[in-house]
Amino acid sequence: MKCNVGKTDKVIRVIAGLAIGVAGFYFKSWWGLVGFIPVFTALIGWCPLYLPFGINTCKK
């Protein structure tokens, strides 16, 4: 697993993930758990959906 999530991408993922989680909590919906996915991929620095498309936002 090579890093394919760059610094800016990580920040965006954490913000979006937290926003989804807060919205899920506010509306009392299980959909808020989806917010953990972008936060998790930001923390590990690897996104499996980038592989088939050949996307890499990590600087070499």
C-alpha positions in Angstrom: 0.0 0.0 0.0 1.8 3.1 -1.2 0.6 6.5 -0.1 -1.8 8.0 -2.7 -3.5 10.7 -0.5 -1.6 14.0 -0.3 -1.6 16.6 2.4 -4.4 18.8 1.0 -6.5 15.8 0.2 -6.1 14.6 3.8 -7.3 17.9 5.2 -10.3 17.9 2.9 -11.1 14.3 3.9 -10.9 15.0 7.6 -13.1 18.1 7.3 -15.7 16.4 5.1 -15.7 13.3 7.3 -16.2 15.3 10.5 -19.0 17.3 8.8 -20.8 14.1 7.7 -20.4 12.7 11.2 -21.7 15.8 12.9 -24.7 16.0 10.5 -25.5 12.3 11.2 -25.4 13.0 14.9 -27.5 16.1 14.6 -30.2 14.4 12.5 -29.9 11.2 14.5 -29.1 9.1 11.4 -26.9 6.1 10.9 -25.6 7.8 7.8 -23.2 9.8 10.0 -21.1 6.7 10.3 -20.1 7.1 6.6 -18.0 10.0 7.8 -15.5 7.6 9.3 -14.5 6.4 5.9 -12.8 9.6 4.7 -11.3 10.2 8.1 -9.9 6.7 8.1 -8.5 7.0 4.6 -6.9 10.3 5.6 -5.3 8.8 8.6 -3.8 5.8 6.8 -2.9 7.9 3.7 -4.3 5.4 1.2 -7.5 5.4 -0.7 -8.6 2.1 -2.4 -10.8 3.9 -4.9 -7.9 5.8 -6.3 -6.2 2.6 -7.5 -8.5 1.7 -10.5 -8.4 5.4 -11.7 -4.6 5.8 -11.2 -5.0 8.9 -9.1 -2.2 9.9 -6.8 -2.3 13.2 -4.9 0.8 12.4 -2.9 3.9 14.4 -3.8 6.9 12.3 -4.8 
